[in-house]
């Protein structure tokens, strides 16, 4: 069994200690979710494990043949290379063979009559046979197709930011390393692709560490949780739900311990202030205990409170109305005779295919993009707060407190009380000692949290949120979700995060592409279940509707089943159910044995034969059902 061992890691960023004597062990098939407030060092730990950064103390040990694949938040490729070169850049013989073969296929499609191209294809095919790389090539093609990477001959510079992120994900998955390090892998993925990735990682043979805001993803993929807090690493066994229970128990125990420490601290403080004269060597232990208790008690009060509320300006009856809206960009139809009526306290979640125009709709509502035709009307009392994906107006040359004070010196809460921006920062997980920090010194996630706070303290009554869960930690998302639960206004949010949509939205607008929209009343989970059920029903229906070729010579005068057909009819539905269960079991076994080429071929042959039998049974069921009394 291949293991990675980290011992006594220390890492500082300026005056902030990110890692303090951190140790852990990673085994094969570990599925570890790495969580913590933004700025606590999650991405830094990933970089240290990947070799992109280093610790100032401690060691990381693993076998010489141990391979680590790393997907960072900011995937960077050379813009001059092709997608093919980026995906198959690994230098192993198998990857080299696949790279040459895929390039030969591209060249053959473009210049198939060229003898040199034909010869290169034959040579590449020989290399594939020599390295027995066909199974790896099939797996790679599946990954690329599932992630929407269908353009191997394109230059990386032609891809959007989201496409480059998916390209980076495809690259590390195809390399199939011993340890996968994935930093926010679900950003820029639609819900269908996220579901596929969950299934893929659940059956992955190596180990995994993932940073993600997607709590459903954490719950379904992980079997261990690492939490970084104040430089310390806390380990929990189980998935995200298990972590929540164990963390609650730990914090309850810490509260009891803190109460006891406070009582002891009061006693020791009284003793220190009494100025006892005989403080010789015998008293030094007590003095040391006083300072230890002081650090524990004072340190415990520095943590931000997971609490946030701000008042909103009264919203009138008319909020947002869109009529006969049309908008097209680069021959891509975004809106086609689109109608939308948003009322007070609306909770509208927008999701759907990437590139279908979800963010564009928010920009149109915000007045940043004009329609080709149609009307957008806002109520007179509407005050929009627009949380974009690009940290608009976040001046990184300013200090945190100065930046916010320019927006508002104080904030009126929902109960009518007024609090300072300083206190609001603390409630939003920025402790007082960092308020004078330059914004440029913050982590990417901390900047997003500050940007979100800068929107909310303006006390809008209509919120437009564009992918609000991207790059925010779970604690901040919890604050936002609680805020939205009590928000006295309308919220329109573009998101692929199923947990966030389930918790905050009660109506969905699904972008299907080319101006085609679906409105759904209910949760995101309900919608996904409906789509999956419809797809399953359509598959069965298409099979049953196929014309059947039976040995019966002439059925024009047939009125009822023969004796043998009656016996067959009594058991056929049970046979179909058994075959469906067998297919499901075979699919699971194929995922479990994805690294065993011989076993995989055997399972594939069995699966193909079973699917053929099922199709024949379904056709037979359709035929017999016509003559059942």
C-alpha positions as CSV (number, residue, x, y, z in Angstrom):
1,X,0.0,0.0,0.0
2,X,1.4,3.4,-1.0
3,X,1.3,6.0,1.7
4,X,2.1,9.8,2.0
5,X,3.2,11.0,5.4
6,X,3.4,14.6,6.5
7,X,5.2,15.4,9.8
8,X,5.4,18.6,11.8
9,X,4.7,21.1,8.9
10,X,5.1,24.8,9.7
11,X,4.2,27.6,7.2
12,X,3.9,31.4,7.7
13,X,2.5,34.0,5.5
14,X,3.9,37.3,6.7
15,X,3.0,37.5,10.4
16,X,0.2,34.9,10.0
17,X,0.9,31.3,10.8
18,X,-1.0,29.1,8.4
19,X,0.4,25.7,9.5
20,X,1.6,25.0,13.0
21,X,3.1,21.6,13.6
22,X,0.7,19.8,11.3
23,X,1.0,16.1,10.8
24,X,-1.2,13.5,8.9
25,X,-1.1,10.3,7.0
26,X,-2.8,9.6,3.6
27,X,-3.6,6.1,2.5
28,X,-4.9,4.6,-0.7
29,X,-8.6,5.3,-1.4
30,X,-8.7,8.0,1.2
31,X,-11.2,10.6,0.2
32,X,-10.3,13.7,2.2
33,X,-12.3,17.0,2.2
34,X,-10.1,19.9,3.2
35,X,-12.2,22.7,4.7
36,X,-11.7,25.9,6.7
37,X,-12.4,29.6,6.5
38,X,-10.8,31.4,3.5
39,X,-7.2,32.5,4.4
40,X,-6.5,29.6,6.8
41,X,-4.0,28.0,4.3
42,X,-6.0,25.3,2.5
43,X,-4.6,26.1,-0.9
44,X,-1.2,26.6,0.6
45,X,-1.2,23.1,2.0
46,X,-2.2,21.8,-1.4
47,X,0.7,23.6,-3.0
48,X,3.1,22.2,-0.4
49,X,1.9,18.6,-1.1
50,X,2.2,19.1,-4.8
51,X,5.7,20.6,-4.6
52,X,4.6,24.0,-5.9
53,X,5.5,25.5,-2.5
54,X,7.5,24.4,0.6
55,X,7.0,24.3,4.3
56,X,9.5,26.1,6.6
57,X,9.7,23.1,8.9
58,X,8.7,19.5,8.8
59,X,8.8,16.8,6.1
60,X,6.7,15.0,3.6
61,X,7.6,11.4,2.7
62,X,6.2,9.0,0.0
63,X,7.6,6.3,-2.3
64,X,9.8,7.2,-5.2
65,X,7.2,6.0,-7.7
66,X,4.4,8.0,-5.9
67,X,2.7,10.3,-8.4
68,X,0.7,13.4,-7.4
69,X,-1.7,15.3,-9.7
70,X,-2.7,18.9,-8.7
71,X,-5.5,21.0,-10.0
72,X,-5.1,24.6,-8.7
73,X,-7.8,27.2,-8.6
74,X,-6.0,29.2,-11.2
75,X,-5.1,26.7,-13.9
76,X,-2.5,28.2,-16.2
77,X,-1.5,26.7,-19.6
78,X,0.8,28.0,-22.3
79,X,-1.5,29.7,-24.7
80,X,0.5,28.5,-27.7
81,X,0.0,24.8,-27.2
82,X,-2.9,22.8,-28.4
83,X,-5.6,21.2,-26.2
84,X,-4.2,17.8,-27.3
85,X,-0.7,18.8,-26.0
86,X,-2.1,20.1,-22.8
87,X,-4.2,17.1,-22.0
88,X,-1.5,14.4,-22.8
89,X,1.6,16.2,-21.6
90,X,2.6,13.4,-19.2
91,X,5.9,11.7,-20.1
92,X,4.9,8.1,-19.3
93,X,5.1,5.6,-22.2
94,X,1.4,5.0,-22.2
95,X,0.6,8.8,-22.3
96,X,3.1,9.3,-25.1
97,X,1.5,6.6,-27.1
98,X,-2.0,8.0,-26.6
99,X,-0.7,11.6,-27.5
100,X,0.8,10.3,-30.7
101,X,-2.3,8.3,-31.6
102,X,-4.7,11.2,-31.0
103,X,-2.5,13.6,-33.0
104,X,-2.4,11.0,-35.8
105,X,-6.3,10.9,-35.7
106,X,-6.5,14.7,-36.0
107,X,-4.0,14.8,-38.9
108,X,-5.8,11.9,-40.6
109,X,-9.1,13.8,-40.5
110,X,-7.5,16.9,-41.9
111,X,-5.2,15.3,-44.6
112,X,-6.2,11.7,-45.0
113,X,-4.8,11.3,-48.5
114,X,-1.2,12.2,-47.4
115,X,1.0,9.1,-47.3
116,X,3.2,10.6,-44.5
117,X,0.0,11.1,-42.4
118,X,-1.1,7.5,-43.1
119,X,2.3,6.2,-42.1
120,X,2.3,8.2,-38.9
121,X,-1.1,6.8,-38.0
122,X,0.1,3.2,-38.6
123,X,3.2,3.9,-36.4
124,X,1.0,5.4,-33.7
125,X,-1.3,2.4,-33.8
126,X,1.6,0.0,-33.4
127,X,2.8,2.0,-30.3
128,X,-0.7,1.8,-28.8
129,X,-0.6,-2.0,-29.3
130,X,2.9,-2.3,-27.8
131,X,2.0,-0.3,-24.7
132,X,-1.4,-1.9,-24.4
133,X,-2.8,1.7,-24.2
134,X,-6.2,1.2,-25.7
135,X,-8.0,0.9,-22.3
136,X,-6.3,4.1,-21.1
137,X,-7.2,5.8,-24.3
138,X,-10.9,4.8,-23.9
139,X,-10.8,6.1,-20.3
140,X,-9.2,9.4,-21.4
141,X,-11.8,9.9,-24.2
142,X,-14.6,9.2,-21.7
143,X,-13.2,11.9,-19.3
144,X,-12.8,14.4,-22.1
145,X,-16.3,13.8,-23.4
146,X,-17.9,14.1,-19.9
147,X,-16.0,17.4,-19.3
148,X,-17.0,18.8,-22.7
149,X,-13.4,18.8,-24.1
150,X,-14.3,17.9,-27.7
151,X,-11.7,20.1,-29.6
152,X,-8.3,18.6,-29.3
153,X,-6.9,20.5,-32.3
154,X,-7.8,24.0,-30.8
155,X,-5.3,26.3,-29.2
156,X,-5.6,26.8,-25.4
157,X,-5.8,30.5,-26.1
158,X,-9.1,30.0,-27.8
159,X,-10.7,28.5,-24.7
160,X,-12.7,30.5,-22.1
161,X,-11.6,30.5,-18.5
162,X,-14.2,27.9,-17.6
163,X,-13.1,25.7,-20.4
164,X,-9.4,26.0,-19.3
165,X,-10.5,24.9,-15.8
166,X,-12.2,21.8,-17.2
167,X,-9.2,21.1,-19.3
168,X,-7.0,21.2,-16.2
169,X,-9.4,18.8,-14.5
170,X,-9.3,16.4,-17.5
171,X,-5.5,16.5,-17.5
172,X,-5.1,15.4,-13.8
173,X,-7.8,12.8,-14.1
174,X,-6.4,11.2,-17.2
175,X,-2.9,10.9,-15.6
176,X,-4.6,8.8,-12.8
177,X,-2.0,9.7,-10.1
178,X,-1.7,8.0,-6.7
179,X,-2.9,11.3,-5.0
180,X,-5.3,13.7,-6.6
181,X,-5.3,17.3,-5.2
182,X,-8.3,19.1,-6.5
183,X,-8.8,22.8,-5.5
184,X,-12.5,23.8,-6.2
185,X,-13.0,21.3,-9.0
186,X,-16.7,21.9,-9.3
187,X,-16.3,25.6,-10.3
188,X,-17.5,26.0,-14.0
189,X,-19.2,22.6,-14.0
190,X,-22.9,22.1,-14.6
191,X,-24.8,19.8,-12.3
192,X,-24.8,16.8,-14.7
193,X,-21.0,17.0,-14.9
194,X,-20.7,17.3,-11.1
195,X,-22.8,14.2,-10.7
196,X,-20.5,12.3,-13.1
197,X,-17.4,13.6,-11.3
198,X,-18.9,12.4,-7.9
199,X,-19.3,8.9,-9.3
200,X,-15.8,8.9,-10.9
201,X,-14.1,10.0,-7.7
202,X,-16.1,7.6,-5.5
203,X,-14.6,4.7,-7.5
204,X,-11.1,6.2,-8.0
205,X,-8.4,3.8,-7.0
206,X,-5.9,6.4,-5.6
207,X,-6.3,8.9,-2.8
208,X,-8.0,12.3,-3.0
209,X,-7.8,15.6,-1.2
210,X,-10.4,18.1,-2.4
211,X,-11.2,21.7,-1.5
212,X,-14.8,22.6,-2.4
213,X,-17.7,24.7,-1.3
214,X,-20.2,22.1,-2.6
215,X,-21.5,20.4,0.5
216,X,-23.4,17.7,-1.4
217,X,-20.1,16.9,-3.2
218,X,-18.3,16.7,0.1
219,X,-21.0,14.5,1.6
220,X,-21.1,12.0,-1.4
221,X,-17.4,11.7,-2.1
222,X,-15.4,12.0,1.1
223,X,-14.7,9.5,3.9
224,X,-12.4,11.8,6.0
225,X,-12.4,15.6,6.7
226,X,-9.4,17.8,7.5
227,X,-10.3,21.1,9.0
228,X,-7.7,23.9,9.2
229,X,-8.2,26.4,11.9
230,X,-5.7,28.8,13.5
231,X,-2.8,26.8,12.1
232,X,-4.0,23.5,13.5
233,X,-5.3,20.5,11.6
234,X,-8.4,18.7,13.0
235,X,-9.2,15.2,11.6
236,X,-12.7,13.7,11.4
237,X,-13.7,10.3,10.2
238,X,-16.6,10.2,7.8
239,X,-18.3,12.5,5.3
240,X,-19.5,16.1,5.7
241,X,-22.5,15.2,7.8
242,X,-20.3,13.2,10.1
243,X,-17.9,16.1,10.4
244,X,-20.7,18.5,11.4
245,X,-21.8,16.2,14.2
246,X,-18.2,15.6,15.4
247,X,-17.3,19.2,15.2
248,X,-20.3,20.2,17.3
249,X,-19.3,17.8,19.9
250,X,-15.7,19.1,19.9
251,X,-16.8,22.7,20.2
252,X,-19.2,21.8,23.1
253,X,-16.3,20.2,24.9
254,X,-14.1,23.2,24.2
255,X,-16.8,25.5,25.7
256,X,-16.8,23.5,28.9
257,X,-13.0,23.6,29.0
258,X,-13.0,27.3,28.3
259,X,-15.5,28.0,31.1
260,X,-13.2,26.1,33.5
261,X,-10.2,27.9,32.2
262,X,-11.9,31.3,32.8
263,X,-12.5,30.4,36.4
264,X,-8.9,29.3,36.9
265,X,-7.8,32.5,35.1
266,X,-9.7,34.7,37.5
267,X,-8.1,32.9,40.5
268,X,-4.6,33.2,39.0
269,X,-5.1,36.8,38.0
270,X,-6.1,37.6,41.6
271,X,-2.9,35.9,42.8
272,X,-0.7,37.7,40.3
273,X,-2.2,41.1,41.3
274,X,-1.8,40.4,45.0
275,X,2.0,40.9,44.6
276,X,3.0,37.9,46.6
277,X,6.5,38.5,47.9
278,X,7.8,34.9,48.1
279,X,7.7,34.2,44.3
280,X,10.8,32.2,44.1
281,X,11.5,29.1,42.0
282,X,8.6,27.2,43.6
283,X,6.1,29.8,42.2
284,X,7.5,29.8,38.6
285,X,5.2,26.9,37.5
286,X,2.2,28.8,38.7
287,X,3.3,32.0,36.8
288,X,3.7,29.8,33.7
289,X,0.2,28.4,34.1
290,X,-1.2,31.9,34.4
291,X,0.3,32.9,31.0
292,X,-0.9,29.6,29.4
293,X,-4.4,30.2,30.7
294,X,-4.3,33.8,29.6
295,X,-3.4,32.8,26.0
296,X,-6.3,30.2,25.9
297,X,-8.9,32.5,27.3
298,X,-8.0,35.6,25.3
299,X,-7.4,33.6,22.2
300,X,-10.8,32.0,22.3
301,X,-12.5,35.4,22.2
302,X,-10.8,36.5,18.9
303,X,-12.9,34.2,16.7
304,X,-15.5,35.8,14.5
305,X,-19.1,35.2,15.1
306,X,-21.1,33.3,12.5
307,X,-23.8,36.0,12.6
308,X,-24.7,38.7,10.2
309,X,-27.8,40.9,9.6
310,X,-28.4,44.1,7.9
311,X,-31.6,46.1,7.2
312,X,-33.0,46.7,3.8
313,X,-34.8,49.6,2.2
314,X,-38.5,49.1,1.8
315,X,-39.4,47.5,-1.6
316,X,-42.5,48.6,-3.4
317,X,-45.0,46.4,-5.2
318,X,-43.3,46.6,-8.6
319,X,-39.8,45.0,-8.7
320,X,-38.6,43.7,-12.1
321,X,-40.6,43.1,-15.2
322,X,-39.2,41.9,-18.5
323,X,-41.3,41.8,-21.7
324,X,-40.6,40.4,-25.2
325,X,-36.9,40.5,-24.5
326,X,-34.5,39.4,-27.3
327,X,-30.8,39.2,-27.2
328,X,-28.2,37.5,-29.4
329,X,-24.4,37.5,-29.2
330,X,-22.1,35.9,-31.8
331,X,-25.0,34.0,-33.3
332,X,-25.8,32.5,-29.8
333,X,-29.4,33.2,-28.9
334,X,-29.6,34.2,-25.2
335,X,-33.1,35.5,-24.9
336,X,-36.0,34.9,-27.4
337,X,-39.3,36.7,-26.7
338,X,-38.4,36.3,-23.0
339,X,-40.9,37.2,-20.2
340,X,-40.1,37.5,-16.5
341,X,-42.0,39.0,-13.6
342,X,-40.1,39.3,-10.3
343,X,-42.1,40.1,-7.2
344,X,-41.1,41.2,-3.7
345,X,-39.5,38.4,-1.7
346,X,-38.9,36.4,-4.9
347,X,-36.3,33.6,-4.6
348,X,-35.3,32.7,-8.2
349,X,-32.4,30.4,-8.9
350,X,-30.9,30.4,-12.4
351,X,-28.9,27.4,-13.6
352,X,-28.3,25.4,-16.8
353,X,-25.7,24.8,-19.5
354,X,-22.4,26.8,-19.4
355,X,-22.3,29.5,-22.0
356,X,-26.1,29.7,-22.3
357,X,-26.4,33.2,-21.0
358,X,-27.2,33.1,-17.3
359,X,-24.7,35.8,-16.3
360,X,-25.8,37.8,-19.3
361,X,-29.4,37.9,-18.0
362,X,-28.1,39.4,-14.7
363,X,-26.1,42.0,-16.6
364,X,-29.3,42.9,-18.6
365,X,-31.3,43.3,-15.4
366,X,-28.5,45.4,-13.9
367,X,-28.5,47.7,-16.9
368,X,-25.0,46.8,-18.0
369,X,-26.1,45.3,-21.3
370,X,-28.9,46.6,-23.5
371,X,-31.4,44.3,-25.1
372,X,-31.7,43.9,-28.9
373,X,-35.4,44.4,-28.4
374,X,-37.9,44.3,-25.6
375,X,-38.3,46.1,-22.3
376,X,-36.8,45.8,-18.8
377,X,-38.6,47.8,-16.1
378,X,-37.5,48.3,-12.5
379,X,-39.7,49.6,-9.7
380,X,-39.0,53.0,-8.4
381,X,-37.9,51.7,-5.0
382,X,-35.6,49.1,-6.3
383,X,-32.0,49.3,-5.0
384,X,-29.9,46.6,-6.6
385,X,-26.9,44.9,-5.0
386,X,-25.0,43.0,-7.7
387,X,-22.4,40.4,-6.6
388,X,-20.4,39.6,-9.8
389,X,-17.7,37.1,-10.4
390,X,-15.0,39.7,-10.8
391,X,-14.8,41.7,-7.5
392,X,-15.9,44.9,-9.1
393,X,-14.7,48.1,-7.4
394,X,-12.5,46.2,-4.9
395,X,-9.5,48.6,-4.7
396,X,-6.7,46.4,-3.5
397,X,-4.4,49.4,-2.7
398,X,-6.7,50.2,0.3
399,X,-6.9,48.7,3.7
400,X,-9.9,46.6,4.7
401,X,-11.4,49.1,7.2
402,X,-10.9,52.2,5.0
403,X,-12.4,50.5,2.0
404,X,-15.6,49.7,3.9
405,X,-15.9,53.0,5.7
406,X,-16.0,54.8,2.3
407,X,-19.1,52.8,1.6
408,X,-20.8,53.1,5.0
409,X,-19.6,54.2,8.5
410,X,-22.3,52.2,10.2
411,X,-25.0,49.7,9.3
412,X,-28.6,49.6,10.4
413,X,-29.7,46.1,11.4
414,X,-33.1,44.6,10.8
415,X,-34.1,45.2,14.4
416,X,-33.4,48.9,14.0
417,X,-30.1,49.0,16.0
418,X,-27.0,50.5,14.5
419,X,-23.5,48.9,14.5
420,X,-20.2,50.0,13.3
421,X,-18.4,48.7,10.2
422,X,-15.7,47.4,12.5
423,X,-18.2,45.2,14.3
424,X,-19.7,44.1,11.0
425,X,-16.3,43.0,9.8
426,X,-15.9,40.9,13.0
427,X,-19.3,39.3,12.4
428,X,-18.2,38.5,8.9
429,X,-15.2,36.5,10.1
430,X,-12.6,39.3,9.8
431,X,-11.0,39.6,13.4
432,X,-10.1,43.1,14.6
433,X,-6.3,42.6,14.2
434,X,-6.6,42.2,10.4
435,X,-8.8,45.3,9.8
436,X,-5.7,47.4,8.9
437,X,-4.4,44.9,6.4
438,X,-4.1,45.9,2.7
439,X,-6.7,44.2,0.5
440,X,-3.9,43.0,-1.8
441,X,-2.5,40.9,1.0
442,X,-5.7,38.9,1.4
443,X,-6.2,35.4,-0.1
444,X,-8.6,35.1,-3.1
445,X,-11.3,33.7,-0.9
446,X,-10.9,36.5,1.7
447,X,-11.3,39.1,-1.1
448,X,-14.5,37.4,-2.2
449,X,-15.8,37.5,1.3
450,X,-14.9,41.2,1.7
451,X,-16.5,42.0,-1.7
452,X,-19.7,40.2,-0.6
453,X,-19.8,42.2,2.6
454,X,-19.3,45.5,0.7
455,X,-22.4,44.7,-1.4
456,X,-24.6,43.7,1.6
457,X,-23.8,46.8,3.8
458,X,-25.2,49.0,1.1
459,X,-28.5,47.6,2.2
460,X,-30.0,46.6,-1.2
461,X,-33.5,45.3,-1.5
462,X,-32.9,43.3,-4.7
463,X,-29.8,41.0,-4.8
464,X,-28.3,39.7,-8.0
465,X,-25.8,37.0,-7.2
466,X,-23.6,35.5,-9.9
467,X,-22.1,32.2,-8.8
468,X,-21.9,33.3,-5.1
469,X,-20.6,30.0,-3.9
470,X,-17.5,30.0,-6.1
471,X,-14.4,30.6,-3.9
472,X,-16.3,31.2,-0.7
473,X,-15.7,28.9,2.3
474,X,-18.5,26.9,3.9
475,X,-18.7,29.1,7.0
476,X,-19.2,32.2,4.8
477,X,-21.8,30.5,2.7
478,X,-23.6,29.5,5.9
479,X,-23.7,33.2,6.9
480,X,-25.0,34.2,3.4
481,X,-27.7,31.5,3.4
482,X,-28.9,32.6,6.9
483,X,-28.9,36.2,5.7
484,X,-31.0,35.4,2.7
485,X,-33.5,33.4,4.8
486,X,-34.3,36.7,6.6
487,X,-33.7,39.1,3.7
488,X,-36.7,41.4,3.1
489,X,-36.3,41.7,-0.7
490,X,-36.0,39.8,-3.9
491,X,-33.0,37.5,-4.7
492,X,-31.9,36.2,-8.2
493,X,-28.9,33.9,-8.1
494,X,-27.0,32.2,-10.8
495,X,-25.5,29.0,-9.4
496,X,-24.7,25.3,-10.1
497,X,-24.4,24.6,-6.4
498,X,-27.2,22.2,-5.6
499,X,-27.0,22.7,-1.8
500,X,-27.1,26.5,-2.0
501,X,-30.0,26.4,-4.5
502,X,-31.9,23.8,-2.3
503,X,-31.4,25.9,0.8
504,X,-32.2,29.4,-0.6
505,X,-34.4,29.2,-3.7
506,X,-37.9,28.0,-4.3
507,X,-38.2,28.6,-8.0
508,X,-35.7,27.8,-10.8
509,X,-35.1,29.1,-14.3
510,X,-33.2,26.6,-16.3
511,X,-31.2,27.8,-19.3
512,X,-31.2,25.0,-22.0
513,X,-29.4,27.0,-24.7
514,X,-30.4,29.0,-27.7
515,X,-33.0,31.0,-25.8
516,X,-34.9,27.8,-24.6
517,X,-35.9,28.2,-20.9
518,X,-37.6,25.9,-18.4
519,X,-39.3,27.2,-15.3
520,X,-39.5,24.8,-12.3
521,X,-41.2,25.4,-9.0
522,X,-39.4,23.5,-6.3
523,X,-35.9,22.6,-5.2
524,X,-32.8,21.8,-7.3
525,X,-32.8,18.3,-6.0
526,X,-36.4,17.8,-7.1
527,X,-35.6,19.1,-10.5
528,X,-32.5,16.8,-10.9
529,X,-34.6,13.8,-9.8
530,X,-37.3,14.8,-12.3
531,X,-34.8,15.0,-15.2
532,X,-33.2,11.7,-14.3
533,X,-36.6,10.0,-14.1
534,X,-37.7,11.4,-17.4
535,X,-34.4,10.3,-19.0
536,X,-34.9,6.8,-17.6
537,X,-38.5,6.6,-18.9
538,X,-37.5,7.8,-22.3
539,X,-34.8,5.2,-22.6
540,X,-37.2,2.4,-21.7
541,X,-39.9,3.8,-24.0
542,X,-37.5,4.0,-27.0
543,X,-36.5,0.4,-26.5
544,X,-40.1,-0.8,-26.1
545,X,-41.2,1.1,-29.2
546,X,-38.7,-0.6,-31.5
547,X,-40.2,-3.0,-34.1
548,X,-39.9,-6.6,-33.0
549,X,-39.0,-9.5,-35.1
550,X,-40.8,-12.6,-33.7
551,X,-41.0,-16.1,-35.1
552,X,-44.8,-15.8,-35.4
553,X,-45.7,-16.0,-39.0
554,X,-48.9,-14.1,-39.1
555,X,-50.4,-12.2,-36.1
556,X,-53.2,-10.5,-38.0
557,X,-55.7,-13.0,-36.6
558,X,-54.0,-13.7,-33.3
559,X,-56.4,-13.0,-30.4
560,X,-54.7,-14.5,-27.3
561,X,-51.5,-16.0,-25.9
562,X,-50.6,-19.6,-26.4
563,X,-50.0,-21.8,-23.4
564,X,-46.2,-21.4,-23.6
565,X,-46.6,-17.6,-24.0
566,X,-48.7,-17.5,-20.9
567,X,-46.0,-19.2,-18.9
568,X,-43.4,-16.8,-20.4
569,X,-45.7,-13.8,-19.5
570,X,-45.9,-14.8,-15.8
571,X,-42.1,-14.5,-15.3
572,X,-41.0,-12.0,-17.9
573,X,-41.3,-8.9,-15.7
574,X,-39.3,-10.6,-13.0
575,X,-36.7,-11.5,-15.6
576,X,-36.5,-7.9,-16.7
577,X,-36.0,-6.7,-13.2
578,X,-33.2,-9.2,-12.6
579,X,-31.4,-8.2,-15.8
580,X,-31.6,-4.5,-14.8
581,X,-30.1,-5.3,-11.4
582,X,-27.3,-7.3,-13.1
583,X,-26.5,-4.4,-15.4
584,X,-26.3,-2.0,-12.5
585,X,-24.0,-4.4,-10.6
586,X,-21.8,-4.9,-13.7
587,X,-21.4,-1.1,-14.1
588,X,-20.3,-0.8,-10.4
589,X,-17.8,-3.6,-10.9
590,X,-16.3,-2.0,-13.9
591,X,-15.7,1.2,-12.0
592,X,-14.2,-0.8,-9.1
593,X,-11.9,-2.6,-11.6
594,X,-11.0,0.3,-13.9
595,X,-7.3,-0.3,-13.4
596,X,-7.5,-4.1,-14.3
597,X,-7.6,-4.3,-18.1
598,X,-8.2,-8.1,-18.2
599,X,-11.1,-8.0,-15.7
600,X,-12.5,-4.9,-17.4
601,X,-12.7,-6.7,-20.7
602,X,-14.5,-9.7,-19.2
603,X,-17.0,-7.4,-17.4
604,X,-17.6,-5.4,-20.6
605,X,-18.3,-8.6,-22.6
606,X,-20.8,-9.7,-19.9
607,X,-22.4,-6.3,-19.8
608,X,-22.9,-6.2,-23.6
609,X,-24.5,-9.6,-23.6
610,X,-26.7,-8.7,-20.7
611,X,-27.9,-5.5,-22.3
612,X,-28.7,-7.3,-25.5
613,X,-30.7,-9.9,-23.5
614,X,-32.6,-7.1,-21.7
615,X,-33.4,-5.4,-25.0
616,X,-34.8,-8.7,-26.4
617,X,-36.8,-9.2,-23.2
618,X,-38.3,-5.7,-23.4
619,X,-39.3,-6.2,-27.0
620,X,-40.8,-9.6,-26.1
621,X,-42.7,-8.0,-23.2
622,X,-44.1,-5.4,-25.6
623,X,-45.3,-8.1,-28.0
624,X,-46.9,-10.3,-25.4
625,X,-48.7,-7.4,-23.7
626,X,-50.8,-6.9,-26.8
627,X,-52.6,-10.2,-26.2
628,X,-53.0,-10.2,-22.5
629,X,-56.6,-10.3,-21.4
